[in-house]
């Protein structure tokens, strides 16, 4: 059986209650701390103040460029369905 490469980056599309709760839980896990996973995210409704607060809560980078978001090893869709499929 071949070994899977490690996850180095996770992107969250949607940083509301679900997205930020998942991000905080993952960020606090012992595995995430040891492996240096980069947590990126995007939310179309966020103001500059919201972005700052998300970073205070553990988001490493707020990114608007979809190509950078989609280049992550793991993408978590945590926005309303209408936004996820847009």
C-alpha positions in Angstrom: 0.0 0.0 0.0 1.4 3.4 -0.9 1.7 6.1 1.7 -0.4 9.3 1.2 1.5 12.6 1.1 0.8 14.8 4.1 -1.7 17.6 4.1 0.2 20.9 4.0 -2.7 23.3 3.4 -6.4 23.5 4.0 -8.8 26.0 2.3 -12.1 26.9 3.8 -14.8 28.3 1.5 -17.1 30.0 3.9 -15.9 31.3 7.3 -19.2 31.5 9.2 -20.2 29.4 12.2 -19.5 26.1 10.6 -16.3 27.1 8.8 -14.7 28.9 11.7 -15.7 26.1 14.2 -14.0 23.5 12.0 -11.0 25.7 11.5 -10.6 26.3 15.2 -11.0 22.6 16.0 -8.4 21.6 13.4 -6.0 24.3 14.4 -6.1 23.1 18.0 -5.5 19.5 17.2 -2.0 18.2 18.1 -1.4 16.9 14.5 -2.0 20.3 13.0 0.4 22.0 15.3 3.2 19.5 14.6 2.8 19.4 10.8 2.7 23.1 10.1 -0.6 23.0 8.1 -1.5 26.4 6.5 -5.1 27.3 7.0 -6.5 29.6 4.2 -10.0 30.8 3.8 -12.5 33.0 1.9 -15.9 34.4 2.6 -17.6 36.8 0.1 -19.5 38.5 2.9 -16.5 39.4 5.0 -15.5 43.0 5.8 -11.9 44.0 6.6 -12.9 43.7 10.3 -14.2 40.2 9.8 -11.0 39.2 8.1 -8.9 40.5 11.0 -11.1 38.6 13.5 -10.8 35.4 11.5 -7.0 35.7 11.6 -7.2 36.3 15.3 -9.2 33.1 15.7 -6.6 31.1 13.7 -6.9 31.7 10.0 -3.4 32.0 8.5 -4.4 33.7 5.3 -7.6 35.3 3.9 -7.4 34.7 0.1 -9.7 36.0 -2.6 -7.9 34.3 -5.5 -9.8 31.1 -6.3 -6.7 29.5 -7.9 -4.8 29.8 -4.6 -7.7 28.5 -2.6 -8.2 25.5 -4.9 -4.5 24.6 -4.9 -4.8 23.4 -1.3 -4.4 19.8 -0.4 -7.9 19.8 1.3 -10.8 22.1 0.5 -13.7 22.4 2.9 -16.9 23.8 1.6 -18.7 25.4 4.5 -20.7 28.2 2.8 -24.3 28.0 1.9 -24.9 25.7 -1.1 -25.6 28.7 -3.5 -22.2 30.1 -2.8 -20.4 26.8 -2.9 -21.7 26.0 -6.4 -21.1 29.5 -7.8 
